[in-house]
Amino acid sequence: MEAAPSRCLFLVFLFTCELTPDAAAEIQESSDGPGASQEPVWLTDVPAAMEFIAAAEVAVIGFFQDLEIPAASIFHSMVQKFPDVSFGISTDSEVLAHYNTTGNTISLFRMVDNKRLDLENEDIESIDATKLSRFIEINSLHLVTEYNPVTVIGLFNSMIQIHLLLMMNKASPEYEERMHRYQKAAKLFQGKVLFILVDSGMKENGKVISFFKLKESQLPALAIYRTLDEEWDTLPTAEVSVELVQHFCDGFLKGKRLRENHESEEKTPKVEL
């Protein structure tokens, strides 16, 4: 059976880039750090909760009516694992009512596509550390999300159908400056385009790069992709500027291409007999 077109790149990402020991170690390493000593922020009223969510790229809030349930202690244990996620907790009845929670609920709010995802009722009753950790890992999409076999699931579950990938080596001396500009550009397309970083220095990401018919010598490069119909375009570039990224995205959104569609390149004329 042929895979649905909108999932072909997803399958390339997920099944050709297995979570190798090195990749797993890098993901784990990114979860270690100063967050180990932090606690969730107590949200005592509605304005505090609204401000907390608005200030975070990804916020995870435990709306608990009962702090003695196992899910509450499991929730606390997540803070040290995800230093780039903001954790809050509330037992205030007005806060729970404002967010339409009728029972114990853990909600993830993300800025990039203004989406809320909930774990409630039966999910909360059966939750363990592994399940909650995976829920957060999969759905923690940032203004710029680094690709790995876990985040790709959340990327393709987002309602945003346009994905922009920056493929470059994180070990490059220019990495920090390029990422700073890339993140600035991401803010201009919030809610329209998902910005993704693909580390070309990781061997397992080679299939992602080759999907866009790019060679190592052409990197760094931008690739833009629409999940609905698999239209895509690429732009090898030595510099990553806000203006360049904006122009590339605007052109794609308006239907302009810097190269012919890859399908027309591979298509051969039919000959009638």
Secondary structure, 3 states (H helix, E strand, C coil): CCCCHHHHHHHHHHHHCCCCHHHHHHHHHHCCCHHHHCCCEECCCHHHHHHHHHCCCEEEEEECCCCCCHHHHHHHHHHHHCCCCEEEEECCHHHHHHCCCCCCEEEEEECCCCEEEEEECHHHHCCCHHHHHHHHHHHCCCCEEECCCCHHHHHHHCCCCEEEEEEECCCCCCHHHHHHHHHHHHHHCCCCEEEEEEECCCHHHHHHHHHCCCCHHHCCEEEEEECCCCCEEEEECCCCCHHHHHHHHHHHHCCCCCCCCHHHHHCCCCCCC
